[in-house]
Amino acid sequence: MTKVITKFTRNVPHWQPRVKPVDLQEASAEQLDALKVTPSNTKVSEYVLTLAHDVESLKVRSPLFNAIMYDKGGMSRSERELGALGASMVNHCIYCAAVHAMRHAQIEKSTEVTDKLFRDGANAELDTRDRAIFGFAVALSECPSQAGPEHMQALKEAGLDEAEVLDLILSASLFGWANRLMHVLGDPVRLEDSGK
């Protein structure tokens, strides 16, 4: 039995697809080729196996994800996670928000920032740089986007250079897209013990 999770958490829930994921044993050569470039080399997630129904998109998605979130230079990994978290909170994607909050806390070796964000939302008191990054990611993710010159000025005053701003735009935008896919294709759930 499962229960859909509706509140933000750092405990990554199970993602339950609404569409049957591709079975690796029955995957086509094209699907197997696209699945080779996924970020995980130990286990292919149900999400990625679900995306494998659209081979062309998956072939582009995985390298794009890796380049935006893991390439060297530009913003730090934790700041990219903060940008992705901002987008995920605006879009109320519980699963993605949990993943990015957990990763941010792991990288920073602290839950302080994500505790504040989950408790106080967009109005959380953060240091100047985190405030500018999170504020921009949130504004950019609103529909229609609310990001404006004042957000760019805040990023500049917080010390971000052009490469870091580009990384922030890309990480928040990538998860604006990913959040919508997660919503359409499945639900974040807690697996409940049936007592058996």
N, C-alpha and C positions, 0 to 999 in steps of 0.2 A: 504494500500500500504506500502511496506517496501523498505528500502535502506540498502544494505550491508555496514557495517562500515569497513574501511581499515586502520584507524589511531588509535594509542594507545590513550586511554582515561581512566580516573578514574571513569567516569560515566558508570556504568555497563549497557551494551546494552541488548536488548531482544535476546535470543538465539532461532533461528527458525529451528526446526528439518526438515530434508529432509525425514525422516521416520516417519510414524504416531506413536506417543507415545502410550503406552499401556493405555487403558481406565480403570481407577480404577474399574468402575462398571462391566467391563467384564474380569477383571484380573483373572488368574487361582490361585488356592490355593498356588502354588509354587511362583508365581510372588508376591502375597500379602505378603507371608512370607519373601521374599527377600527385599521388599520395607519397611518392619518394621524397618530395621536397617539403614535407610538413616539418614544423619546428620540433616535434617530438621524435626521438629515434628509439624509444623504448615501447611506446604504445600509441596507437592512432586513436584519437578521441572520437566519441560518437558524433561530435559536432563536425569534425573534419570528414568523417565517413559519410555524414549526411550531405556535406558540401560536395562530395565526390560524385553526386548525381549530375552536377554541372561541371564537367571536366575543365572546360575552358576557363571558367571563373576560378576554380581551385588552383590551376596551374599559375595564374597570375597572383592570386591572393597570398599564397604561402611565401613566395620570395618577397613580395611587397611588405607583408607583415614583418618578416625578418629584417629587412632593410630599415624600416621605420623604427622598430622597437629595439634593435640590437646593434646597428652599425656603430662604429667608433666615431668619435668627434661629435660636435654639437652638444645637445643637452645630455645631462647625466641620465642613466637608466632610471633612477628613482623619479626624476622630473618628468620623463616620458610617461612613466606609470601614473604620475599625478595628473598629467594632461588627459590621459585615457580615462582615469577615474572621474575627472570633471565631466567629460562627455557621457560616461556611463551613468552618472548620477542624474544628469539632466534628462536622459532618455529612460531613466528608471530601469536600467538593465541590471537586475540583481546579481546575475551570474558574473558578468564582466566587471561590475564594481567590486565584487568579492575578490576576483582574481587580481585586479590591479591594486586594491587596498592591501591584500596579503603580500604581493610582491614588493610594494613600496615599503611596507613595514619590515620585510625581510632584508631588503637592501639597506635601509636606514638603521636597522637593528633597533627600531622604536615604533610603537603604535601611536605615539602622541598625535601626529598630524591626522591620521585616519580616524582616530577616536574623536577628535574635534570635529572633523567633517561629518561623520555619521551622527554625531550628537547635535551639532549646530547647523549643519547644512552649509549653504553657500555663504552664510554670514559668519562662519567660524573665524576666530582670531588666529591668523597664521603669521609667520615672519614675512617681511616685505617681498622676498623673492617668491616664496610659495604662494602668497596671496595673489601676486600678479599672474603667475602661471595658472593657478586654479581659476581665478576670475576670468582670464582670457578664454580658457577651455570651456567654461560654462557659457560665457557670452557667445562664443563661436558656435556652440552646440544648440543654442536656442533656435526655434523655428518660427519666424525667420531669424537669421543670425543677428545678434545684438552687438557683436564685436565692432568697435569703432576706434577712432584715433586716440581716445582716452585710454583704452586698453593697451594699444601699442606704446603709448607714452609710459604707462606704468611698467611695461616689460623693459623698456629702455632704461628707466630710472632704477629698476631692480638689477640692472647689469647684464641683461641678456643681449647677446650679439645677434646678427642676422641669421647665422646658421642655427643658433638655438631657437630663435623664433620660428624658423622653418620647421624644425623638428617638432615643436609644439603644435603648429598648425597641422602637420601630418599625423601626429599621434592622436590628437583630438578628432580630426576628420576621419581617420581610419576606424575609430571606434564608434563614431556616429553611424557609419555604415555597418560595422559588425554588430552593434547593438540591435539594429533593426532586423538583421538576419536572425539573431538569437531569438528575438520576440516572435518572429513569424514561424520559425522552424521548431521551437520547443519551449520548455518551461524550466525554471530553476526549481528543483524539488528537494525535499527532505525525505529520504527513504525511511519509512516508519516500520517498526517491528510489528509483524502481524501476530506475534505471540506463538508462532509455530516453532 
